[in-house]
Amino acid sequence: MAADWFQKRIVYTVPSMDRVRVERDVTYRTVDGAALKMDVYAPPEPAGADRRAIVFFVHGGPVPPDLGAKNLGVFRSYGELLAASGFVAVTFNHRLHGPADYDRSGQDVAAAVDFVRGGAARFQADPERTAVWAFSGGGPLLAAFFRDPAPQVKAVVSYYALLDEPARAVEGGDGPFPPVLIARAGKDDPRFNASVETFARAAWAKGVILDVLNHPTGQHGFDILDDDDRTREIIRRTIDFLTERLKR
């Protein structure tokens, strides 16, 4: 894979992304002597007495153990975008290094969410207003948020993600489920788009609030690979969705 791919940033920007505050390499969990790290992005100006809603980014995979997914350009730029848009954004590494790793990665995701919610005052964040945004092979990790819905999770976002496991969780769950936004890439691997259709059928059957944004000519990873109006529209509408769902 070309080295410049690791530095690619999302194609959508807003003012003040270069001014956000970042606390890097925060240890949120230690497993077998190894520290799992996160970066926490906050708006340029301190919140004062207010608390900001939190958006957790769940990277895809499997990825090599030494990749450090939170340091990819896509996640650095998303962290900056969300912070400049008024949120606390959390990017973090989890141990999805092989197909058999979803259980332990799910434990890492839960630990990251609990860590930030438990230390919300440190991050000037509101632990009762959170969202989870997953990408690609990270999609199965969203199942936990439908299997056991938590009232503080007000929204879920999926970008070109595998959603068979979340679909099964919705089919077998009682809800109430959080609203969901899915961004679909028309030129994606058919397996990914088939899983989107599976999830949509399950969600509609259970009355889940669901927005599906289709990029007909988009590639897997369109947010960094397809610099066009539709990509920018999808990202902008995703921010609007989060703003609406996470408002007080």
N, C-alpha and C positions, 0 to 999 in steps of 0.2 A: 504494500500500500504506500502511495507516494507520501513523502513527509509533509508536503504542503496541505494534504487533506486534514491532518491533525490540527492545523491552525485555522482552518476555514471557519468563518463566523457567519451568523445568520445574516440574511440579506435585508432585513428590516431594522431600522434604527429610529430612535427618538432623541430629542435633546437631553443633555445632561448624563448620557450613558458613561461619559468619560469622567464624571464627577462623583460617581457613587462610592460609598464606603464599603470596604471588603475586609472581613476577618478571615484570613486564610489558614488552612491546615489545622483546624480545630479537631481534636480527637473526640469522636463521639462514642467509640466503642473500642475495647482492647480484647482481642481473641487470640489465645495461645501466644501471648507476648507481642502480637502484631497490632499496631494502632490503625484503626480505620479513620479516615480524615474527611472533613467537610469544609467547604467555604460558605460563608454567610454574607450575603450582599444586602446592603441597606441603602435607602435613599440618601441623597447628598446632605440633606438637612436632618438633624436629630428630630425624633418624633415628639419630644417634650412629654406632655402628659398622655398623649395619644399612643395607641398601640397599632401596629400595622399587621395586616393579614399576611400569612405565610404561604409560600408556594414551594413545594418540594419537587425537585427534578430527579427522576429515576432513569438512569442511563440504560441503554440496551446492552446486548451482548449475545453470546459469551465474548469476553474480552480478555486479553493476556493479563496476568497478575501485575505486571509492571507498567501497564498502560497509564494508570492514574486518570480515569475518564473525566473527573471533574476539571482537569486541566486542559481538556480539548477546547478548541476555539468555539465550538458550538455552545458549550455549557458556560464558558466565561461570558460570551456575548448574551446568552439568555439571562444569566445572573444580572448583568448590567442593565438589560432591557427591563426586567421585572422590577429591579430596584428603582430605576429611573421612572417607572410607572407607578410607584408608590407602595410596593410590596417589600417584604423581607423574602429574599430568594435563597434557597438552600440547594447547593449542588454537593454531591458526595460520592465517594467510591464505595461500592459494595462488591461482594465476592462472587459475582457471576462470571466464572472462568470456564465453565463447561456445562453441557446440558443437564448434568446431575446436580447442579449447584443451586437450583431455584429455592429449595427449602432454606438453606443457610442465607441466601441473598434476601429472602423474605424476612428473616430474622434481623438482618442488617437494616433493611428499610424501616422496619418497626422500631428498631433502636434509634435510628436517626430522627424519626418523627418524635419519639418520646423524649429524646435529649433536648431538642429545640423547644418543644412544648414545656418541658420541665424547667428550662432555663430561659423562659420567654422574657423575663424582665431584663436579662443581660442583653438580649437582642432587640429590645423595645418592640416585641412582637405580641400579637394577640393569640393565645393558644386555642381559643374557641373559634377562630376563623382560619381554616387551613384548606389547601388544595394540593392534589398530587398530580403530577404531569409526567407521563412515561413515554418512552420512545422505543420503537423497534422491538428487539428481543426482551426489553424490560416490561412489555405489556402483560405477560402472565403474572407479574408481581402485583398488578392492580387487583387481582382476584380477592386478596385479603380485605380490600376496602368495600367489597360487595358481599363477601361471605359473612362478615361481622361489621356492618356499617356503624361508624362512629358519628355522633351528632356534630362534632367539631369539623369533620371533613365535609365541606360545603360544596366541593366540585372536584371532578376528575377530568383530566385531559389526556388524550391518547393521540400521538403522532406516528403514523405509519407503523403501528404496533400489532403484534400477535395478540388476539383477544379471545381465543378459544376458552382459556381457563376462566377469565372474567365472565364469559357468557355462561359457563356451567355454574359459577357462583351465583349469578343472578337467577338462573333457572331454579336453583335449589334454595334460594334465600327468601326471606319474608319482607325485607326492606324495613323502613323506608330507605331507598337508595339515593345517593347524591346525584345531582344533575351531571351529565356527561357531554363533553365535546370531543368528537373524533375528527381528525384530519387524515384524509385518505389520498394516496398518490396513485393516479391512474396507471402509471407505468411500473408499479410495484410488482414484486413477486406475487403470482396469483394466490399463493398460500396466505399471504398477509391480508389481501382483500377479501378472500373467502372468510377469514376469521372475523373481519369487520362486519360482513353480512350476517354471520352467525350471531355475533353480539347484538347487532341491531334488532334482529328478530326476537331474541330473548328479552332485550330491554323494552321493546314496544309491547310485548306480551305482558310484562310486569308493570307497565305504566311509568317507566323511567323517563325523565325529561332528557331528551337526546337531540343534540345538534350534530349533523354530519356535514363537514366541509370537504368537498371533493376538488382535487386539483387534477383535472382530466389528463394533462400532459406532464404531471409531476413525477419525478423520480423518487425512489426511496432516499430520504434525506433531502427532499426538495427545499427545505428551509435554508440549506447552505449551498445547494447545487443549482437551483433554478432561480436565477435573479430576474423575476418577472412580476408583473402586476398581481397575478393570482396568488403567488407566494406571499407577497406583502399584505394582500387583503386577508388571507387566512390568518397570518400571525396577528395582524391588527384586530381581527374579530375575536381571536382567542383572548387577547388582553381585555377586550370589552366584556367577553363572557366572564372572565375571572373577576373583573371589577364589579359586575352586577351581582354575581353569586356570593362574593366575599364582602359585600357592603354590610355595614352595621344594621 
